């Protein structure tokens, strides 16, 4: 997958009559603003960031649920915009998504067998030609994710959160995809259940050769599953690095903030540098670097110029004037434990 300068803008203006009578301007929300990255076969790319930074919007752009406002996304050379057209049916079969909330992503009025069989019927796959073949395939998918074939006759409300997410994974695997977009698939689950689902997904990736885009705000989860990590802030990727680099030598001050907020019960290493403030209003983002109001290393250039991603040491890329000018000290890794 190649993503180049992908952007998504939402019109959040007041209704036309309100704008006319109250003389209000149109208001545009730049949820994703110029995101670029490559994703290779068999790899897991993690996307992290605070709520509202655009992670889920990126996920929906990749599977065609949202259209692009600018930029391009291609999968094996084929534009993702073709997913909505008949000629994109084969690509659509190979690109699936696992949603965040296992309680909302399953139809409560359908039995589990029908939920898992739906993509097989929609794509008119050979196993959907007869009820017997369809039931056999559904049973295989249930057992593949650690459930019983007898669960096909039950309804979603009869399962726990972890079991529902396993059903969602089985549905995503039904069409034998090679690319899965996982939008915080474990955030609604208990910690012990999270571990079971994550281990299941890693096992399936090894056996089926899957490629994952894994979105999470939990750095411990990302460290467990990802090969590379992209850090998003206010619609942009501010750092992209191999997992080992990101957790031992993070470059961008925002990445350091995310790592430093991990609880440290032993109080090891030097004092941490607190970063005050909250994510700015995306309807009125700051000028220059969008992180400069919260950054202890910001200067006048940060307030004026928007930083671009550039190659740094160890295969990392970062969008930060301070790193480019070498005026930000190295990160104290001794204080970080995951």
C-alpha positions as CSV (number, residue, x, y, z in Angstrom):
1,X,0.0,0.0,0.0
2,X,1.2,3.5,-0.9
3,X,-0.4,6.5,0.7
4,X,0.7,9.9,-0.7
5,X,-0.5,13.2,0.8
6,X,-3.9,11.8,1.8
7,X,-6.3,14.3,3.1
8,X,-9.9,14.3,4.3
9,X,-11.9,17.5,4.9
10,X,-15.3,17.5,6.6
11,X,-17.8,20.4,6.2
12,X,-19.0,21.1,9.7
13,X,-20.7,24.4,8.9
14,X,-24.0,25.4,10.4
15,X,-27.1,24.8,8.2
16,X,-27.4,27.1,5.2
17,X,-30.3,29.2,6.7
18,X,-28.3,29.8,9.9
19,X,-25.3,30.9,7.9
20,X,-27.4,33.2,5.8
21,X,-29.3,34.9,8.7
22,X,-26.5,34.9,11.2
23,X,-23.8,35.6,8.5
24,X,-21.7,32.7,9.6
25,X,-18.9,31.4,7.4
26,X,-18.4,27.9,6.2
27,X,-16.3,25.8,8.6
28,X,-14.1,23.0,7.4
29,X,-12.5,20.4,9.6
30,X,-9.2,19.0,8.3
31,X,-9.3,15.6,10.0
32,X,-6.4,14.2,7.9
33,X,-4.0,16.7,6.4
34,X,-1.3,15.3,4.1
35,X,-0.5,11.8,5.4
36,X,2.1,9.7,3.5
37,X,3.5,6.2,4.2
38,X,4.1,2.8,2.7
39,X,2.9,-0.5,4.0
40,X,4.6,-3.7,2.9
41,X,3.3,-7.2,2.6
42,X,3.3,-9.2,5.8
43,X,4.1,-6.0,7.9
44,X,2.3,-4.5,10.8
45,X,2.2,-0.7,10.9
46,X,1.0,0.8,14.1
47,X,-0.7,4.2,14.3
48,X,-0.8,6.0,17.7
49,X,-1.9,9.4,19.0
50,X,-4.4,11.0,21.2
51,X,-8.1,10.9,20.6
52,X,-9.1,13.2,17.7
53,X,-5.8,13.1,15.9
54,X,-7.2,11.4,12.8
55,X,-6.3,7.8,13.2
56,X,-9.7,6.3,12.6
57,X,-10.3,8.7,9.7
58,X,-7.1,7.2,8.1
59,X,-8.5,3.7,8.7
60,X,-11.7,4.6,6.9
61,X,-9.9,6.2,4.0
62,X,-7.8,3.0,3.5
63,X,-10.9,0.8,3.2
64,X,-12.9,3.2,1.1
65,X,-15.5,4.1,3.7
66,X,-14.5,7.8,3.3
67,X,-13.5,9.4,0.1
68,X,-10.2,11.3,-0.3
69,X,-10.4,15.1,-0.4
70,X,-6.8,15.2,-1.8
71,X,-3.9,12.8,-2.3
72,X,-3.9,9.2,-3.4
73,X,-4.0,5.7,-1.9
74,X,-3.1,2.6,-3.9
75,X,-3.0,-1.0,-3.1
76,X,-0.8,-3.1,-5.3
77,X,-1.0,-0.2,-7.8
78,X,-4.8,-0.1,-7.8
79,X,-6.4,3.1,-6.5
80,X,-8.5,2.6,-3.4
81,X,-11.2,4.8,-5.0
82,X,-12.0,1.7,-7.2
83,X,-13.4,-0.1,-4.1
84,X,-16.7,1.5,-4.7
85,X,-16.9,0.4,-8.4
86,X,-17.6,-3.0,-9.9
87,X,-14.1,-3.4,-11.1
88,X,-12.8,-3.0,-7.5
89,X,-14.7,-6.1,-6.2
90,X,-11.6,-8.3,-6.1
91,X,-9.6,-5.6,-4.3
92,X,-12.5,-5.1,-1.9
93,X,-12.5,-8.7,-1.1
94,X,-8.8,-8.6,-0.1
95,X,-9.2,-5.5,2.1
96,X,-11.2,-5.9,5.3
97,X,-11.6,-4.0,8.6
98,X,-12.0,-4.9,12.3
99,X,-13.9,-2.2,14.1
100,X,-13.3,-0.8,17.6
101,X,-16.6,-1.6,19.4
102,X,-17.5,-5.4,19.3
103,X,-20.9,-4.4,20.8
104,X,-21.8,-2.1,17.9
105,X,-20.2,-3.7,14.9
106,X,-22.3,-6.9,15.0
107,X,-26.0,-6.9,14.0
108,X,-27.9,-7.9,17.2
109,X,-30.8,-9.4,15.1
110,X,-28.7,-11.8,13.2
111,X,-27.3,-15.1,14.3
112,X,-23.5,-15.4,14.3
113,X,-23.6,-17.8,11.3
114,X,-25.4,-15.3,9.2
115,X,-23.0,-12.5,10.3
116,X,-20.0,-14.4,9.2
117,X,-21.6,-15.7,6.0
118,X,-22.6,-12.3,4.8
119,X,-19.3,-11.3,3.1
120,X,-19.2,-14.7,1.5
121,X,-22.6,-14.1,0.0
122,X,-22.0,-10.5,-1.0
123,X,-18.8,-11.5,-2.9
124,X,-20.5,-14.6,-4.3
125,X,-17.6,-16.8,-3.4
126,X,-17.7,-20.5,-4.5
127,X,-18.3,-21.7,-0.9
128,X,-21.6,-19.7,-0.9
129,X,-23.1,-21.8,-3.7
130,X,-24.8,-24.3,-1.4
131,X,-26.0,-24.0,2.2
132,X,-23.9,-27.0,3.1
133,X,-20.6,-25.5,1.8
134,X,-21.5,-22.2,3.4
135,X,-22.2,-23.7,6.8
136,X,-18.9,-25.7,6.6
137,X,-16.9,-22.5,5.9
138,X,-18.6,-20.6,8.7
139,X,-17.7,-23.5,11.1
140,X,-14.1,-23.4,9.9
141,X,-13.9,-19.7,10.5
142,X,-15.3,-20.0,14.0
143,X,-12.8,-22.7,14.9
144,X,-10.0,-20.6,13.4
145,X,-10.6,-17.9,15.9
146,X,-11.0,-20.2,18.9
147,X,-14.8,-20.5,19.0
148,X,-17.1,-23.5,18.6
149,X,-18.9,-24.4,15.3
150,X,-22.0,-24.6,17.5
151,X,-21.8,-20.9,18.2
152,X,-23.1,-20.2,14.7
153,X,-26.7,-20.6,15.9
154,X,-26.3,-18.1,18.7
155,X,-26.9,-14.3,18.8
156,X,-24.2,-11.7,19.6
157,X,-25.7,-10.8,23.0
158,X,-24.9,-14.4,24.2
159,X,-21.2,-13.7,24.0
160,X,-18.7,-11.7,26.0
161,X,-16.8,-8.7,24.6
162,X,-13.7,-10.8,23.7
163,X,-15.8,-13.5,22.0
164,X,-17.7,-10.8,20.0
165,X,-14.3,-9.4,18.8
166,X,-13.3,-13.0,17.7
167,X,-16.6,-13.1,15.7
168,X,-15.6,-9.8,14.1
169,X,-12.2,-11.2,13.2
170,X,-13.8,-14.4,11.8
171,X,-16.1,-12.2,9.6
172,X,-13.1,-10.1,8.4
173,X,-11.2,-13.3,7.5
174,X,-14.2,-14.8,5.6
175,X,-13.1,-13.5,2.2
176,X,-9.5,-14.6,2.7
177,X,-8.1,-11.0,2.7
178,X,-4.4,-10.2,2.8
179,X,-4.8,-6.7,4.3
180,X,-6.6,-5.9,7.6
181,X,-7.3,-2.5,9.1
182,X,-7.7,-2.8,12.8
183,X,-9.2,0.2,14.4
184,X,-8.4,-0.1,18.2
185,X,-9.8,-3.7,18.2
186,X,-8.9,-4.3,21.9
187,X,-9.7,-0.9,23.5
188,X,-13.2,-2.0,24.7
189,X,-11.9,-5.3,26.2
190,X,-10.4,-6.2,29.6
191,X,-6.7,-6.5,29.8
192,X,-6.6,-10.3,30.0
193,X,-9.0,-10.5,27.1
194,X,-6.9,-8.0,25.1
195,X,-3.9,-10.3,25.4
196,X,-5.9,-13.3,24.1
197,X,-7.2,-11.3,21.1
198,X,-3.7,-9.9,20.3
199,X,-2.1,-13.3,20.5
200,X,-4.8,-14.7,18.2
201,X,-4.2,-11.9,15.6
202,X,-0.4,-12.4,15.7
203,X,-0.9,-16.2,15.2
204,X,-3.3,-15.6,12.3
205,X,-0.9,-13.2,10.7
206,X,1.9,-15.8,10.9
207,X,-0.2,-18.5,9.4
208,X,-2.1,-16.6,6.8
209,X,0.5,-14.0,5.8
210,X,-1.7,-11.0,6.7
211,X,-0.7,-7.4,6.5
212,X,-2.0,-5.2,9.4
213,X,-2.6,-1.5,9.9
214,X,-3.1,-1.5,13.7
215,X,-4.5,1.7,15.3
216,X,-4.3,2.1,19.1
217,X,-3.7,4.7,21.8
218,X,-2.1,2.0,24.0
219,X,1.7,2.0,23.5
220,X,2.1,-1.3,25.2
221,X,-0.3,-2.9,22.6
222,X,1.6,-1.2,19.7
223,X,4.9,-2.4,21.1
224,X,3.6,-6.0,21.2
225,X,2.2,-6.1,17.6
226,X,3.8,-3.5,15.4
227,X,7.0,-3.6,13.2
228,X,6.9,0.1,12.5
229,X,5.1,2.9,14.3
230,X,3.6,6.1,13.0
231,X,2.7,8.9,15.5
232,X,-0.1,11.2,14.5
233,X,-0.9,14.7,15.8
234,X,-3.7,16.9,14.6
235,X,-4.1,15.1,11.3
236,X,-0.4,14.7,10.4
237,X,2.2,12.0,10.9
238,X,4.9,13.7,13.0
239,X,7.2,10.6,13.4
240,X,7.6,7.3,11.6
241,X,10.1,4.8,13.0
242,X,10.9,1.1,13.4
243,X,9.5,-0.1,16.7
244,X,12.8,-0.5,18.4
245,X,13.9,3.0,17.5
246,X,10.6,4.6,18.6
247,X,10.7,3.1,22.1
248,X,14.4,3.5,22.8
249,X,15.2,6.8,21.0
250,X,12.0,8.7,20.2
251,X,12.7,12.0,18.3
252,X,9.7,14.2,18.2
253,X,8.7,15.9,21.5
254,X,5.2,14.6,21.1
255,X,6.4,11.0,20.8
256,X,8.4,11.6,24.0
257,X,5.4,13.0,25.7
258,X,3.3,9.8,24.9
259,X,6.1,7.6,26.2
260,X,6.7,9.6,29.3
261,X,3.1,9.5,30.5
262,X,3.5,5.7,30.9
263,X,3.4,5.2,34.7
264,X,6.8,4.7,36.3
265,X,6.4,3.1,39.7
266,X,10.2,2.9,40.3
267,X,10.9,6.6,39.6
268,X,14.0,5.7,37.7
269,X,16.1,8.1,35.6
270,X,16.1,11.9,35.4
271,X,13.1,14.0,36.1
272,X,10.6,14.1,33.3
273,X,9.8,17.2,31.3
274,X,6.1,18.0,31.7
275,X,4.3,19.1,28.6
276,X,1.3,21.2,29.4
277,X,-1.9,21.9,27.5
278,X,-4.3,19.9,25.4
279,X,-4.8,19.1,21.7
280,X,-5.7,22.4,20.0
281,X,-9.1,22.9,18.4
282,X,-8.9,21.2,15.0
283,X,-11.2,23.8,13.5
284,X,-8.6,26.5,14.3
285,X,-5.2,24.8,14.4
286,X,-2.1,26.8,15.4
287,X,0.1,28.3,12.8
288,X,3.4,26.6,11.9
289,X,4.0,23.4,13.8
290,X,0.7,22.4,15.3
291,X,2.5,21.1,18.4
292,X,4.4,24.3,19.2
293,X,1.9,25.6,21.9
294,X,2.7,22.5,24.0
295,X,6.3,22.0,23.1
296,X,9.0,23.1,25.6
297,X,11.6,23.3,22.8
298,X,9.5,25.6,20.4
299,X,11.0,28.8,18.9
300,X,9.9,31.4,16.5
301,X,10.5,29.2,13.5
302,X,8.2,26.6,15.0
303,X,5.4,29.2,15.2
304,X,5.8,30.3,11.5
305,X,6.8,27.2,9.4
306,X,5.1,23.9,9.1
307,X,7.7,21.2,9.4
308,X,8.0,18.4,6.8
309,X,9.0,14.8,7.4
310,X,12.7,14.2,6.8
311,X,14.9,11.2,7.1
312,X,16.7,10.9,10.4
313,X,19.1,8.3,11.8
314,X,18.2,4.6,12.1
315,X,15.5,4.6,9.4
316,X,13.3,7.1,11.3
317,X,11.4,10.0,9.8
318,X,10.4,13.1,11.8
319,X,8.7,16.4,11.2
320,X,10.4,18.7,13.8
321,X,12.4,21.9,13.3
322,X,14.1,21.2,16.7
323,X,15.4,17.8,15.6
324,X,16.5,19.2,12.3
325,X,18.5,22.0,14.0
326,X,19.8,19.6,16.6
327,X,18.7,21.8,19.5
328,X,16.6,19.1,21.3
329,X,18.5,16.9,23.8
330,X,18.5,13.1,23.6
331,X,15.7,11.2,25.2
332,X,16.4,9.6,28.6
333,X,15.4,6.0,28.0
334,X,16.1,4.9,31.6
335,X,12.8,6.3,32.8
336,X,10.7,4.3,30.4
337,X,9.3,0.8,31.2
338,X,6.7,-1.0,29.2
